[in-house]
Amino acid sequence: MFEFITWGGAALSLAGLVGLVWCILRVMKARKSGLSDEELRAVVQGVLPWNLASLFLSVLGLMVVIVGISFG
């Protein structure tokens, strides 16, 4: 049973990592498009909640992996 918890945590961490990469690519695309400072700031402010959620999901997944390994 704990093997499923470990793999589930790994999947959560992977989903968080994919979200972080998406945030990085989104901001890089906005920087290269030559937006003004205000427009770039709006893009970064829009990406910030997704970035924090992805980071939280990744950390939560790693905690689940540790729990699965500890009890497994």
N, CA, C and O atoms as a Tinker XYZ file with bonds, in Angstrom:
   288  protein
     1  N      0.814000   -1.198000    0.000000    73     2
     2  CA     0.000000    0.000000    0.000000    64     1     3
     3  C      0.861000    1.267000    0.000000    63     2     4     5
     4  O      0.548000    2.241000   -0.685000    81     3
     5  N      1.938000    1.242000    0.770000    73     3     6
     6  CA     2.776000    2.431000    0.841000    64     5     7
     7  C      3.530000    2.667000   -0.467000    63     6     8     9
     8  O      3.995000    3.775000   -0.733000    81     7
     9  N      3.644000    1.624000   -1.273000    73     7    10
    10  CA     4.256000    1.810000   -2.590000    64     9    11
    11  C      3.398000    2.735000   -3.450000    63    10    12    13
    12  O      3.922000    3.558000   -4.201000    81    11
    13  N      2.082000    2.594000   -3.337000    73    11    14
    14  CA     1.175000    3.480000   -4.077000    64    13    15
    15  C      1.274000    4.912000   -3.576000    63    14    16    17
    16  O      1.199000    5.860000   -4.359000    81    15
    17  N      1.441000    5.063000   -2.276000    73    15    18
    18  CA     1.592000    6.406000   -1.706000    64    17    19
    19  C      2.876000    7.043000   -2.221000    63    18    20    21
    20  O      2.895000    8.225000   -2.564000    81    19
    21  N      3.944000    6.260000   -2.274000    73    19    22
    22  CA     5.217000    6.778000   -2.776000    64    21    23
    23  C      5.111000    7.202000   -4.234000    63    22    24    25
    24  O      5.572000    8.282000   -4.605000    81    23
    25  N      4.504000    6.355000   -5.060000    73    23    26
    26  CA     4.369000    6.701000   -6.480000    64    25    27
    27  C      3.396000    7.862000   -6.679000    63    26    28    29
    28  O      3.590000    8.679000   -7.579000    81    27
    29  N      2.363000    7.945000   -5.858000    73    27    30
    30  CA     1.446000    9.083000   -5.927000    64    29    31
    31  C      2.151000   10.385000   -5.586000    63    30    32    33
    32  O      1.922000   11.409000   -6.229000    81    31
    33  N      3.009000   10.345000   -4.576000    73    31    34
    34  CA     3.794000   11.525000   -4.217000    64    33    35
    35  C      4.760000   11.913000   -5.317000    63    34    36    37
    36  O      4.979000   13.097000   -5.573000    81    35
    37  N      5.335000   10.914000   -5.967000    73    35    38
    38  CA     6.239000   11.211000   -7.088000    64    37    39
    39  C      5.473000   11.866000   -8.233000    63    38    40    41
    40  O      5.986000   12.770000   -8.894000    81    39
    41  N      4.246000   11.408000   -8.465000    73    39    42
    42  CA     3.424000   12.013000   -9.519000    64    41    43
    43  C      3.066000   13.457000   -9.162000    63    42    44    45
    44  O      3.062000   14.328000  -10.032000    81    43
    45  N      2.765000   13.710000   -7.889000    73    43    46
    46  CA     2.484000   15.084000   -7.457000    64    45    47
    47  C      3.705000   15.980000   -7.655000    63    46    48    49
    48  O      3.586000   17.109000   -8.130000    81    47
    49  N      4.862000   15.473000   -7.292000    73    47    50
    50  CA     6.096000   16.256000   -7.470000    64    49    51
    51  C      6.366000   16.531000   -8.942000    63    50    52    53
    52  O      6.791000   17.627000   -9.307000    81    51
    53  N      6.123000   15.548000   -9.774000    73    51    54
    54  CA     6.319000   15.736000  -11.208000    64    53    55
    55  C      5.341000   16.768000  -11.760000    63    54    56    57
    56  O      5.716000   17.593000  -12.593000    81    55
    57  N      4.095000   16.728000  -11.303000    73    55    58
    58  CA     3.109000   17.721000  -11.746000    64    57    59
    59  C      3.530000   19.124000  -11.317000    63    58    60    61
    60  O      3.388000   20.078000  -12.081000    81    59
    61  N      4.043000   19.249000  -10.106000    73    59    62
    62  CA     4.542000   20.545000   -9.647000    64    61    63
    63  C      5.731000   21.024000  -10.457000    63    62    64    65
    64  O      5.847000   22.214000  -10.750000    81    63
    65  N      6.605000   20.114000  -10.818000    73    63    66
    66  CA     7.757000   20.470000  -11.631000    64    65    67
    67  C      7.330000   20.940000  -13.017000    63    66    68    69
    68  O      7.881000   21.902000  -13.551000    81    67
    69  N      6.352000   20.261000  -13.590000    73    67    70
    70  CA     5.830000   20.680000  -14.899000    64    69    71
    71  C      5.231000   22.079000  -14.792000    63    70    72    73
    72  O      5.412000   22.901000  -15.690000    81    71
    73  N      4.525000   22.351000  -13.706000    73    71    74
    74  CA     3.968000   23.683000  -13.499000    64    73    75
    75  C      5.041000   24.750000  -13.371000    63    74    76    77
    76  O      4.890000   25.852000  -13.899000    81    75
    77  N      6.117000   24.433000  -12.676000    73    75    78
    78  CA     7.220000   25.392000  -12.535000    64    77    79
    79  C      7.880000   25.682000  -13.879000    63    78    80    81
    80  O      8.202000   26.830000  -14.185000    81    79
    81  N      8.078000   24.642000  -14.672000    73    79    82
    82  CA     8.666000   24.837000  -16.004000    64    81    83
    83  C      7.739000   25.686000  -16.868000    63    82    84    85
    84  O      8.207000   26.542000  -17.617000    81    83
    85  N      6.415000   25.456000  -16.770000    73    83    86
    86  CA     5.457000   26.258000  -17.530000    64    85    87
    87  C      5.555000   27.733000  -17.129000    63    86    88    89
    88  O      5.516000   28.613000  -17.988000    81    87
    89  N      5.681000   28.003000  -15.831000    73    87    90
    90  CA     5.805000   29.384000  -15.367000    64    89    91
    91  C      7.069000   30.041000  -15.915000    63    90    92    93
    92  O      7.038000   31.194000  -16.345000    81    91
    93  N      8.161000   29.316000  -15.900000    73    91    94
    94  CA     9.421000   29.851000  -16.413000    64    93    95
    95  C      9.296000   30.170000  -17.895000    63    94    96    97
    96  O      9.705000   31.241000  -18.343000    81    95
    97  N      8.731000   29.238000  -18.652000    73    95    98
    98  CA     8.590000   29.462000  -20.093000    64    97    99
    99  C      7.649000   30.620000  -20.401000    63    98   100   101
   100  O      7.877000   31.376000  -21.346000    81    99
   101  N      6.600000   30.758000  -19.609000    73    99   102
   102  CA     5.635000   31.842000  -19.824000    64   101   103
   103  C      6.288000   33.203000  -19.617000    63   102   104   105
   104  O      6.074000   34.120000  -20.411000    81   103
   105  N      7.073000   33.341000  -18.569000    73   103   106
   106  CA     7.735000   34.619000  -18.291000    64   105   107
   107  C      8.839000   34.882000  -19.312000    63   106   108   109
   108  O      9.030000   36.025000  -19.726000    81   107
   109  N      9.569000   33.844000  -19.725000    73   107   110
   110  CA    10.599000   34.037000  -20.751000    64   109   111
   111  C      9.980000   34.502000  -22.064000    63   110   112   113
   112  O     10.533000   35.368000  -22.741000    81   111
   113  N      8.840000   33.931000  -22.422000    73   111   114
   114  CA     8.152000   34.339000  -23.643000    64   113   115
   115  C      7.705000   35.802000  -23.547000    63   114   116   117
   116  O      7.801000   36.550000  -24.521000    81   115
   117  N      7.222000   36.201000  -22.381000    73   115   118
   118  CA     6.783000   37.588000  -22.192000    64   117   119
   119  C      7.971000   38.545000  -22.246000    63   118   120   121
   120  O      7.854000   39.650000  -22.776000    81   119
   121  N      9.102000   38.132000  -21.706000    73   119   122
   122  CA    10.284000   39.006000  -21.744000    64   121   123
   123  C     10.800000   39.184000  -23.165000    63   122   124   125
   124  O     11.227000   40.275000  -23.541000    81   123
   125  N     10.761000   38.114000  -23.956000    73   123   126
   126  CA    11.274000   38.194000  -25.322000    64   125   127
   127  C     10.338000   38.935000  -26.261000    63   126   128   129
   128  O     10.759000   39.374000  -27.331000    81   127
   129  N      9.069000   39.083000  -25.878000    73   127   130
   130  CA     8.113000   39.726000  -26.781000    64   129   131
   131  C      8.223000   41.244000  -26.770000    63   130   132   133
   132  O      7.555000   41.912000  -27.559000    81   131
   133  N      9.038000   41.791000  -25.909000    73   131   134
   134  CA     9.276000   43.233000  -25.914000    64   133   135
   135  C      8.139000   44.038000  -25.318000    63   134   136   137
   136  O      7.838000   45.130000  -25.801000    81   135
   137  N      7.509000   43.526000  -24.287000    73   135   138
   138  CA     6.423000   44.242000  -23.636000    64   137   139
   139  C      6.966000   45.407000  -22.814000    63   138   140   141
   140  O      8.138000   45.431000  -22.439000    81   139
   141  N      6.094000   46.368000  -22.545000    73   139   142
   142  CA     6.501000   47.471000  -21.672000    64   141   143
   143  C      6.614000   46.961000  -20.241000    63   142   144   145
   144  O      6.224000   45.833000  -19.940000    81   143
   145  N      7.150000   47.801000  -19.369000    73   143   146
   146  CA     7.342000   47.387000  -17.982000    64   145   147
   147  C      6.021000   47.047000  -17.310000    63   146   148   149
   148  O      5.935000   46.072000  -16.564000    81   147
   149  N      5.000000   47.840000  -17.567000    73   147   150
   150  CA     3.696000   47.594000  -16.941000    64   149   151
   151  C      3.072000   46.292000  -17.440000    63   150   152   153
   152  O      2.493000   45.537000  -16.659000    81   151
   153  N      3.191000   46.036000  -18.732000    73   151   154
   154  CA     2.629000   44.807000  -19.291000    64   153   155
   155  C      3.392000   43.577000  -18.786000    63   154   156   157
   156  O      2.794000   42.550000  -18.464000    81   155
   157  N      4.701000   43.699000  -18.723000    73   155   158
   158  CA     5.511000   42.590000  -18.201000    64   157   159
   159  C      5.198000   42.336000  -16.733000    63   158   160   161
   160  O      5.131000   41.188000  -16.294000    81   159
   161  N      5.010000   43.390000  -15.993000    73   159   162
   162  CA     4.660000   43.251000  -14.579000    64   161   163
   163  C      3.312000   42.550000  -14.419000    63   162   164   165
   164  O      3.133000   41.740000  -13.510000    81   163
   165  N      2.369000   42.862000  -15.303000    73   163   166
   166  CA     1.053000   42.215000  -15.247000    64   165   167
   167  C      1.168000   40.725000  -15.553000    63   166   168   169
   168  O      0.485000   39.908000  -14.936000    81   167
   169  N      2.030000   40.372000  -16.504000    73   167   170
   170  CA     2.218000   38.953000  -16.832000    64   169   171
   171  C      2.837000   38.220000  -15.642000    63   170   172   173
   172  O      2.399000   37.126000  -15.285000    81   171
   173  N      3.838000   38.814000  -15.041000    73   171   174
   174  CA     4.508000   38.179000  -13.893000    64   173   175
   175  C      3.544000   38.057000  -12.722000    63   174   176   177
   176  O      3.547000   37.040000  -12.029000    81   175
   177  N      2.723000   39.069000  -12.489000    73   175   178
   178  CA     1.742000   38.986000  -11.406000    64   177   179
   179  C      0.695000   37.918000  -11.683000    63   178   180   181
   180  O      0.175000   37.305000  -10.751000    81   179
   181  N      0.383000   37.688000  -12.945000    73   179   182
   182  CA    -0.563000   36.637000  -13.284000    64   181   183
   183  C      0.019000   35.249000  -13.134000    63   182   184   185
   184  O     -0.705000   34.299000  -12.837000    81   183
   185  N      1.321000   35.124000  -13.335000    73   183   186
   186  CA     1.986000   33.818000  -13.244000    64   185   187
   187  C      2.342000   33.475000  -11.795000    63   186   188   189
   188  O      2.476000   32.300000  -11.453000    81   187
   189  N      2.493000   34.474000  -10.957000    73   187   190
   190  CA     2.936000   34.251000   -9.578000    64   189   191
   191  C      2.070000   33.258000   -8.800000    63   190   192   193
   192  O      2.634000   32.375000   -8.154000    81   191
   193  N      0.738000   33.344000   -8.820000    73   191   194
   194  CA    -0.044000   32.329000   -8.079000    64   193   195
   195  C      0.158000   30.909000   -8.608000    63   194   196   197
   196  O      0.175000   29.954000   -7.831000    81   195
   197  N      0.310000   30.767000   -9.922000    73   195   198
   198  CA     0.559000   29.448000  -10.504000    64   197   199
   199  C      1.925000   28.932000  -10.067000    63   198   200   201
   200  O      2.095000   27.739000   -9.819000    81   199
   201  N      2.890000   29.831000   -9.974000    73   199   202
   202  CA     4.232000   29.460000   -9.547000    64   201   203
   203  C      4.207000   28.960000   -8.101000    63   202   204   205
   204  O      4.792000   27.924000   -7.785000    81   203
   205  N      3.533000   29.696000   -7.239000    73   203   206
   206  CA     3.467000   29.293000   -5.838000    64   205   207
   207  C      2.689000   27.992000   -5.671000    63   206   208   209
   208  O      3.067000   27.146000   -4.861000    81   207
   209  N      1.610000   27.822000   -6.426000    73   207   210
   210  CA     0.835000   26.587000   -6.352000    64   209   211
   211  C      1.657000   25.399000   -6.837000    63   210   212   213
   212  O      1.594000   24.320000   -6.249000    81   211
   213  N      2.422000   25.588000   -7.897000    73   211   214
   214  CA     3.266000   24.510000   -8.414000    64   213   215
   215  C      4.354000   24.148000   -7.417000    63   214   216   217
   216  O      4.657000   22.970000   -7.222000    81   215
   217  N      4.934000   25.143000   -6.794000    73   215   218
   218  CA     5.957000   24.894000   -5.782000    64   217   219
   219  C      5.359000   24.141000   -4.586000    63   218   220   221
   220  O      5.969000   23.209000   -4.063000    81   219
   221  N      4.173000   24.551000   -4.164000    73   219   222
   222  CA     3.502000   23.869000   -3.061000    64   221   223
   223  C      3.179000   22.426000   -3.421000    63   222   224   225
   224  O      3.358000   21.525000   -2.601000    81   223
   225  N      2.706000   22.203000   -4.637000    73   223   226
   226  CA     2.374000   20.853000   -5.074000    64   225   227
   227  C      3.617000   19.970000   -5.105000    63   226   228   229
   228  O      3.568000   18.802000   -4.718000    81   227
   229  N      4.716000   20.527000   -5.561000    73   227   230
   230  CA     5.964000   19.771000   -5.607000    64   229   231
   231  C      6.454000   19.421000   -4.202000    63   230   232   233
   232  O      6.875000   18.291000   -3.956000    81   231
   233  N      6.403000   20.360000   -3.304000    73   231   234
   234  CA     6.834000   20.110000   -1.923000    64   233   235
   235  C      5.909000   19.100000   -1.258000    63   234   236   237
   236  O      6.375000   18.209000   -0.548000    81   235
   237  N      4.612000   19.228000   -1.478000    73   235   238
   238  CA     3.655000   18.281000   -0.909000    64   237   239
   239  C      3.916000   16.864000   -1.425000    63   238   240   241
   240  O      3.856000   15.894000   -0.670000    81   239
   241  N      4.203000   16.765000   -2.711000    73   239   242
   242  CA     4.522000   15.459000   -3.283000    64   241   243
   243  C      5.767000   14.863000   -2.679000    63   242   244   245
   244  O      5.807000   13.665000   -2.401000    81   243
   245  N      6.781000   15.672000   -2.471000    73   243   246
   246  CA     8.007000   15.160000   -1.851000    64   245   247
   247  C      7.765000   14.716000   -0.414000    63   246   248   249
   248  O      8.359000   13.738000    0.040000    81   247
   249  N      6.899000   15.426000    0.304000    73   247   250
   250  CA     6.569000   15.001000    1.662000    64   249   251
   251  C      5.832000   13.667000    1.649000    63   250   252   253
   252  O      6.075000   12.819000    2.508000    81   251
   253  N      4.943000   13.473000    0.693000    73   251   254
   254  CA     4.219000   12.208000    0.587000    64   253   255
   255  C      5.185000   11.074000    0.242000    63   254   256   257
   256  O      5.046000    9.962000    0.752000    81   255
   257  N      6.160000   11.353000   -0.616000    73   255   258
   258  CA     7.166000   10.344000   -0.937000    64   257   259
   259  C      7.944000    9.940000    0.314000    63   258   260   261
   260  O      8.184000    8.755000    0.544000    81   259
   261  N      8.329000   10.908000    1.105000    73   259   262
   262  CA     9.080000   10.613000    2.331000    64   261   263
   263  C      8.237000    9.783000    3.296000    63   262   264   265
   264  O      8.738000    8.840000    3.909000    81   263
   265  N      6.961000   10.131000    3.429000    73   263   266
   266  CA     6.070000    9.352000    4.295000    64   265   267
   267  C      5.927000    7.933000    3.775000    63   266   268   269
   268  O      5.967000    6.979000    4.552000    81   267
   269  N      5.760000    7.785000    2.468000    73   267   270
   270  CA     5.625000    6.454000    1.882000    64   269   271
   271  C      6.861000    5.599000    2.068000    63   270   272   273
   272  O      6.760000    4.399000    2.325000    81   271
   273  N      8.025000    6.212000    1.939000    73   271   274
   274  CA     9.270000    5.466000    2.130000    64   273   275
   275  C      9.474000    5.139000    3.610000    63   274   276   277
   276  O      9.927000    4.045000    3.945000    81   275
   277  N      9.149000    6.065000    4.480000    73   275   278
   278  CA     9.362000    5.861000    5.924000    64   277   279
   279  C      8.501000    4.726000    6.468000    63   278   280   281
   280  O      8.976000    3.908000    7.257000    81   279
   281  N      7.254000    4.674000    6.056000    73   279   282
   282  CA     6.347000    3.664000    6.588000    64   281   283
   283  C      6.324000    2.382000    5.754000    63   282   284   285
   284  O      5.773000    1.365000    6.178000    81   283
   285  N      6.923000    2.441000    4.574000    73   283   286
   286  CA     6.889000    1.284000    3.689000    64   285   287
   287  C      7.953000    0.337000    3.939000    63   286   288
   288  O      8.041000   -0.687000    3.261000    81   287
